[in-house]
Amino acid sequence: MPVSPVSPAPENFADYRQKTLLLLERNRRFQSADHALELAWNAPREWQPEHPNGKGILLVHGLGDSPGSFIDIAPQLAGQGYRVRTLLLPGHGTQPADMLGVDVTDWQHTVARQVALLRQDADEVYLGGFSTGANLVLEYAMDDPAIAGLLLFSPAFKARLPFDWLLPWLSKVKPWLRQPDGPAPQQTALRYQNVPTNGFAQFYFTSTVVRSRLAMQTYDRPVLIVSAAHDSVVDVGFVRETFSQRFPNPASRMIWYGDLVPGQRHPRMLVRSDRFPAEHISQFSHMSVLFSPDNPQYGRQGKQPMCSNGQNAEGYRQCLAGATVWYSDWGYREAGKVHARLTYNPYFEWQAQVMAQVLEAAQSQENTH
């Protein structure tokens, strides 16, 4: 029976990282001979700035993902003077079956514990998150006015799945939506490819919490939200409306990768096209906002192409065989083209500049309080 590892209770971040590495070495189902790469992506990590500004940022990954989600964003933030840390959410980093017994409170407690540890080493704390992780940090920040600002990448306030409210019930009668003994890989060196129904149910709880909280109160500190118009996971129309109505700080920004009709635009939104025919990019994906084009695993020349992208078996085979591919979100199809998942962001450096501007505005607002 698989174990369900929970985050070790740490005394400090170095202790937490070491205990988590031991847990991974003991329980992880390694996917390659390169254990060092797998541990580098799946273990929590700290980036210490060369020129510290005294402030810290904690970054929280998404469902089925790993701390390595921030392997490109974290050094950018450290370069701006921040002490940057990632964490590993319980049930992640080892094998998908370890999420069968996880509860959302395990994730919430891990976030709270790591915020407390970061406060020991930083005068001011910011939070960032991807997808489910964005939900977790927003929920935490709404209860803690000392959090100075937020970075939310592909926040999953509401899923595109219309029947997500059934997931908690379904998890009790159907542990897996896709059986773990099928031909498709269950995980890669970098992340899970399959997640138990319980994992989706716990994600659903994070989304209902943030929706109910945002219905009752606005989030008044600076925030950067980054969304892709063709995100296959998230109801991004809901996120866009929520940004304009519930995140009123004048320094807040939303980056929108895709097209918008004039009536959908908001003065604090920054819109960029997500179609790059010259790079064989048809549209951006849920995860593509996170990674640099130079990332060794996920970039333009990445070693980890995501061929499992909702196409037919022949398209999957061609992608694996090295055929010429285009890149998109999950499930996109176009006649005569094979599409792999887009796993990098052509606007990555520009996005970093916007991120820096929002954080600088948050700092100046904190200094005037």
N, C-alpha and C positions, 0 to 999 in steps of 0.2 A: 504494500500500500504506500503510495507516495506520501512523503511528509509535506507539511505546509509551513515552510520556514517563515518565521516572523522576524522583524528587525531586532537584533540584539540590543539590550539596554546599554547605552554607551555612557562613559564618563566624559569624553570629549570626542571631537571629530576623528582624530587619529585612531582612537580606540574603536570607534564605530566602523571606520573603514577596515581596520584589521580584522575585527570580528566578522564583518560581512564577507571579506575575502576568504576567510576560513570556511564560512558557511557555503560559499560558492564552490570552493575546491572540493568540499565533501559531497555536495548534493547536486551540482550542475551536471546535466547531460551534455557533455562537450560535443560540438558539431564538427570539429576539425582538429588537426594536429597542433594548430596554433593556439594553445591555451592562453598564452600571454595576451593575444588580441582579444579573445573572448572575455577574459577577466578585465581588460582595460575598458571594454564597452559596458560590461554588466556590473562593475563595482562602483560604489560612490567615490567621488574624487573631489579634490580641492585645487583651485588655481589661485596662487597668491600673486598679487600685483607687484610689479617692479617699483611703482610709485604709488603707494597706498593712499586712498582718500578717506580711510577709516570706515568705509561703508561695505556692507555685505549683501550678496544676492544668493538666495537658495532657489535652485531650479528643480522642478518635479516632472518626471516623464509621464507618458500616457499608458493606457491599457495595453498589455502585451509587449511593451517597449522596454527600453533600458536607459540607464543614466547617460549612455553614449549618444542619446538624442541631442545632447548639448555640446558635443565634442568640438563643434565649430563656433557656436555662439559664446560659450564660456570664455575662451581665450580673448575674444573681442571685448567682453566685459572686463576681464582682468586688465587688458590693455588700457581701459579707461579708469583704472584705479580701484576697482572693486575686488574684494575677496569673494570668490565664487565657489559654491559647493553644489554638488548633486547628491541625490539620495536614491536608494533602491526601495521601491514599494514592495511590501510583503507579497509573496506568491510569484514574484518575477525573478528572472535571472538564472533559474535552475532548470525547470521543465514545466510545460503548461499544466500538467496535472496538479502541480503544487498550488494552483489557484482554486481548486475545488472547495477548499475549506476557508478561504479568505473572506473577511467581512470588511465593509467600508470603514468601520471604526479602526481597524488595523492601519489602514492608510492614513486616516485623520490623525491618529496618535503619532505615527511616524513623522508626519509633517510638523506637528506641534513640537515634538521632541527636538527635531533638527533646527527649528526656528529658535528654540531656547538655547541650543548649543551655539548657534551663530551669534546670538546676542552677547555671548561671553567674549566674542572676539571682534565685534563690529559696533560702532556707535549708532548706526542706523541700518535697518534691514528692509530690503526689497525682496519680493517674491516673483518667480516666473514659473510658467508651466505650459506643457503641451497637451492639448486634448483633455483627457480625464484629469491630468495633472493641473491644467489651467482651472478646472472646476474646483479642485481641492484647494489651490492657493487662494482663489477668489473667496471661497467660503471662509477660509481662515482669516483673510484680511478684513472681511466685513465684521468680524468679531473683535478685531485687534486694531484700533486706530493708530497704533504706533508703527504699523507697516507703512512705509513711505510711498510705495507705488508698486505697480504690477506690470509684468510682461506676459501677455497671453497669446500663445501661438496655436492657431486652429482650435480655439476653445470650443468645447463640446457642450454648450449650454442646452442644446436640444438635438437629438439624433434625427437623421432623415428617416429612420425606420419608424413606420407609423404605429407599430404594435409593441413598442419598447416597454410599455407598462405591463405586458405579459411576462417579461423576462424573469422577475423574481419567482413567479409561480412555475414557469417552465423549467427553471433550474432545478426544481425539486423532482420533476418527473423525467426530464431529459438532460442528463448532465453535460452532454456535448451536442451542439448543433451540427458540427462536422466531426465524425468519429475519429478518434486519435489513432486508429490502426489502418487508416486509408493510405493510398499511394502518395498523396501530397505530403511534403515535409511539414513536420510539426513546429519546427523552429529553425532559425539560422544561427550563425555565430553571434549575430547582433540583436536578435529579437525573436519573439514568438510569432509563428505563422498561424497558429490555432489557439483559441482560448476557450476554456470551459464556459458553459452557459452562466455559471455563477459569476464569472468575471464580468460578463456583459450586464448581469443583474446589479452588481456593485457599481459599475459605471452609471447605470440608470439612476441609482440612488444619488450619486454625486450631481447628476444633471437636475433632478427634481429639487434638490436642496438649493442649488444656486438660482433656479427659476423662481422658487417661492421667496427666497430672500430678496432677489431683485424686484419682485412684484411689490414688496413692502418698503424697500428703501433704495436710494441711489448709492452708487459708489463714487465718492466725491474726490478721491485722490487721483493723481495722474496714472493713466494706464495706456499701454500700447496693445492693441489687438491686431493680429495678423491673420487674415482669412483668405482662402482660395475660393473663387466663385463656384468652381466645379468640384469642390470637396464632396467625395462620395459618402462620407460618414456623417457629416454635420449639416443641420438645417442652417445654412449660412445666412439666409434671408432673415431668420429670427435673430441671429447674432448681430447682423447689421442694424436692424431696428432697435435692438436692445442697446447697442452702443450709442445711438443717437438720442435715446430717451433716458437711459439709466446711468450713463457715465458722463456727467456734465462738466467735468473739469476742463477749462479752456486749453490746458496743455495736453490733454489726451488726444491720441491719434488712432485711427484705424487704417491699416494698409489693406487694400482690396485688390487681389490679383485676378483680373477678369474684366468684363465689360459691365457698365451700368448705364441705364438710361438717365437723363438729366434729373428726373424727379426722384431718383433713388439716391442721388449724391447728397452728401452732408459736408458742410464747410471744413470739418476736421478729418475728413476722409481723404486718403491719398490713393489714387487708382492707377494701376499699371496693367497693361495687356498681359494675358497669360498664354499667348500663342506666339511661338518662335519657330516658324517653318525652317529657318536656316539651321536650327539645332534639333530639328525633328521633334519639337515639342508641340503637341496638339492642345494641351491644357494642363494646368497645375494640379497637383494632388494634395491630399490631407497632410502628408508628411514632408512634401518638397520644400516647404517654407523654412525648414530647419538647417539645411546643409549647404555648404559652399560647393561651387562647381569643382573645386580642387580637392574635395574630400576623397581620400584614397579608396574608400569602400563604396560610397554612394555618389560621387561626383561624375563629371563628364566621362572620365576614364575609369569609373569605379569597378572594383573587383566583385561586387555583390549585386548584380542586376536582379531586379524583382520581376521575373518572367510570369509569375502567378498573378495575373491582373484581370481576371474575369473573362478572358477570351476562350476560344475553343481549344481542344487538345492539340490540334495541328499548329495553331498559333503559338501555343506554349512550347511545343517541340521545336519549332523554328527559332524561337527566341533563345532557348537553351543551346541550340546548335550554332548560335552566333550569327544568325541572319540579320540583315539590316532592320532595325526596329525604330518605331516612333515612341514617344513617351506621353503619358497621360495619367489621369486618376484611374482608380479601379473601375472596370466595367465599360470604359469608353471603347467604341468600335467605329471603324471607318473602312469602307471597302478597299481592298487591295493593300492594307497596311496591318502590320503586327505591332501591337502596343505593349510595351513594358511599363511598369510604374515609373513616373518621374520621381526621382529621389534627391534632386538638388534644386537650388534656387538661383536662376541667372541674375537676380537683383540682390544677391546676398550682401554685397558691400554697401549698396544704397540703403538697404534695410537696416544695417548696422548704424548708419548715420542717423536715421530716424529714431532708432532705439536710444542712441546717445542723447539726442535732443530731448526726448521725453524724460529720461532719467535726470538730465541736468535741470529741467524745469521742476521736477519733483524735489530735487535738492534745494533749489532756490526757494520753493514754497515752504519746505521744512525750516529753512533758516529764518524765514520771516515770522514763524509761529512763536 
